[in-house]
């Protein structure tokens, strides 16, 4: 009796590159959650500063500008926390050797690296873009300076540092999971047929076929046998027997 078992039924040995990639994903998740929580304590001051900066504006009004800043800040924090949880899940899937988790991790790591580069680039040029006077006579430089003054001085450098570390970690994850050493760990196991140890097979008889029920070879075509004539008998027929 035979049954199918995985070819690598034992515990697979996780390569070092996969282990490092999994823990880098955990690091990215922690950095995302920290970056989402850091601006929240000073959010109320930033909202009040936004309302004061837009005082006298009609489009947008001070309340509209303050509500917009609050909505964007909370929305970005929620998105960052959700992404952090997702990267924890991706790290667990990668450490378990999931092929689907590996592919999804590549996709999200690539998108995350791209978004981080765009975020760092926009932060470096935001000061030069947000200058001048709008059609409503608002001095954008003065407004931005007043809003930024409400934030802690360490917040922007810390946020940029966290994003830079996350970017490096994401790039390393993409590279490590693409290395040849990681391929066997994510390879799908194939089933093989083995004999059931409870029903051992009997050894074949020497000279016989190892397969059950061997078929006998067909006999070659033989010429038809000649007709057999009755041999002469020494016993006379009953009518010719001499009487006693």
Beta strands, then each sheet from edge to edge (+ up, - down):
strand 1: 2-6
strand 2: 191-195
sheet 1: 1+ 2-
end
